Amino acid sequence: MIDAKLVPIFLRPTTVPHLTLESVQRFIGERAVLRAYELDRFVNAVFAECKGLGLNPDVMLGMSNLETDRWRSSRWSTGLNPAGLGATDDGAVGNGFPDGRTAALAMAVHLMAYAKGHDNHFAKHIHLDTRFLAVHMAGRAGRIRTVAGLGNGNHAVDPDYAAKVCARIGEMR
């Protein structure tokens, strides 16, 4: 079992992610996923671009796996939304993205808002996250350091959200 308190949103110099590009590709290859070509673009962008800027691929892929029901949800299949971005409890359906790479960058911006508040590396992509300002206005920007902080009304309302994300990370190892 992966401890959510020990899975950072941003990688530290000593952090070794649980996931590799190969382990995620193997996991996806063993399942019936929707929009496989775009999912491949999403996963590659997570590892090449987002990880290169310090984001932990474990977090992005664990969240996406959970929130898209292993990339089989209608939100993923119709809008390439990797994590319910823009969807709220008041019924907003969420954002759609043109391709997997853009979806990864939007998710990266959203996580960056929670973990750092703002990061110049992601500034040119802020427009992709329609909830970026809402994170700031709610006083949650720059306050979440690990997966453990994502539930309980922060990114998600589910009190078990962090454990579920960690379980999804574990199944992709």
C-alpha positions in Angstrom: 0.0 0.0 0.0 1.3 3.4 -1.0 1.2 6.1 1.8 -0.5 9.2 0.4 1.5 11.4 2.8 4.7 10.2 1.1 3.7 10.9 -2.5 4.6 14.5 -3.3 2.9 16.5 -6.0 6.3 18.0 -7.1 9.3 15.7 -7.2 12.1 16.3 -4.7 15.7 15.5 -5.6 15.5 12.3 -3.7 12.0 11.2 -4.9 11.9 8.1 -7.1 8.5 7.9 -8.8 6.7 4.6 -8.5 5.7 4.6 -12.1 7.7 4.4 -15.3 6.6 5.1 -18.8 7.0 1.4 -19.6 4.9 0.3 -16.6 2.0 2.6 -17.5 2.1 1.7 -21.2 2.0 -2.0 -20.2 -1.0 -1.3 -17.9 -2.8 0.5 -20.6 -2.0 -2.2 -23.2 -3.6 -4.8 -21.0 -6.9 -2.9 -20.9 -9.7 -1.7 -23.2 -9.2 2.0 -23.0 -10.9 4.7 -25.0 -9.0 7.1 -27.3 -5.8 5.0 -27.1 -3.8 7.2 -29.4 -4.6 10.4 -27.4 -4.0 8.5 -24.1 -0.6 7.6 -25.4 0.0 11.3 -26.1 -1.2 12.2 -22.7 1.0 9.7 -20.9 4.1 10.7 -23.0 3.5 14.3 -22.2 3.2 13.5 -18.5 6.6 11.8 -18.5 8.4 14.1 -21.0 7.1 17.5 -20.3 5.4 17.5 -16.9 7.9 15.4 -15.1 10.6 17.5 -16.8 9.1 20.5 -15.0 9.1 18.8 -11.6 5.6 17.3 -11.5 5.3 13.8 -10.1 3.9 11.5 -12.8 2.6 9.2 -10.1 0.1 11.9 -9.0 -1.0 12.9 -12.5 -1.5 9.3 -13.7 -3.0 8.0 -10.5 -5.6 10.8 -10.5 -6.3 10.4 -14.2 -6.7 6.6 -13.9 -9.2 7.1 -11.0 -11.2 10.1 -12.4 -11.6 8.6 -15.9 -12.4 5.0 -14.7 -9.2 3.7 -16.2 -9.6 6.0 -19.3 -13.1 4.5 -20.1 -15.3 7.4 -18.9 -17.4 9.6 -21.2 -15.5 12.6 -19.9 -12.3 11.1 -21.3 -13.8 9.6 -24.5 -15.7 12.7 -25.6 -13.5 15.6 -24.2 -10.1 14.1 -23.4 -10.6 15.4 -19.9 -8.0 13.5 -17.8 -9.3 14.4 -14.3 -12.6 16.0 -14.2 -11.0 19.4 -14.8 -13.7 22.1 -14.7 -16.3 19.7 -13.3 -17.9 20.9 -10.1 -20.4 19.6 -7.6 -23.0 22.1 -8.9 -23.2 20.2 -12.2 -20.6 21.7 -14.5 -19.5 19.0 -16.9 -15.9 20.0 -17.2 -13.5 21.0 -19.9 -12.7 19.4 -23.1 -9.3 19.4 -24.8 -8.2 18.9 -28.4 -5.5 16.3 -27.7 -3.8 14.3 -25.1 -0.8 16.6 -24.8 -3.0 19.6 -24.1 -4.9 17.6 -21.6 -1.7 16.8 -19.7 -0.6 20.4 -19.7 -4.0 21.5 -18.4 -3.8 19.0 -15.6 -0.3 20.1 -14.8 -1.4 23.7 -14.4 -4.3 22.6 -12.1 -2.0 20.6 -9.9 0.6 23.4 -9.9 -2.1 25.8 -8.6 -2.6 23.5 -5.6 1.0 22.7 -5.0 2.8 26.0 -5.8 0.2 28.6 -6.5 2.0 29.8 -9.6 5.0 28.6 -11.6 6.5 30.6 -14.5 7.2 27.3 -16.4 3.4 26.8 -16.6 2.4 30.5 -17.1 1.7 30.2 -20.8 -0.7 27.3 -20.1 -2.8 28.8 -17.4 -5.6 29.5 -19.8 -6.2 25.7 -20.2 -7.4 25.5 -16.6 -10.7 27.2 -16.1 -10.6 26.5 -12.3 -7.1 28.0 -11.8 -8.4 31.2 -10.3 -11.0 29.3 -8.2 -8.2 27.4 -6.5 -6.6 30.8 -5.6 -9.9 32.4 -4.5 -10.7 29.5 -2.3 -7.4 30.0 -0.4 -6.1 26.6 -1.5 -3.3 27.7 -3.8 0.2 26.6 -2.9 -1.0 24.6 0.1 -1.1 21.0 -1.1 2.3 19.2 -1.0 1.3 15.5 -1.2 -1.5 13.3 -2.5 -2.9 13.2 1.1 -4.0 16.8 0.8 -6.0 16.4 -2.4 -9.2 15.1 -0.8 -11.5 16.5 1.9 -12.8 19.4 -0.1 -9.5 20.5 -1.7 -9.3 19.1 -5.2 -11.9 16.5 -4.4 -14.6 16.2 -1.7 -14.2 12.5 -1.2 -12.4 11.9 2.1 -10.9 8.7 0.7 -9.7 10.3 -2.5 -6.0 10.2 -1.6 -6.2 6.4 -0.8 -8.0 5.8 -4.0 -5.4 7.7 -6.1 -2.6 5.7 -4.3 -4.4 2.4 -5.1 -4.5 3.4 -8.8 -0.8 4.3 -8.7 -0.1 0.9 -7.2 -2.1 -1.0 -9.9 0.0 0.6 -12.7 3.4 -0.4 -11.2 
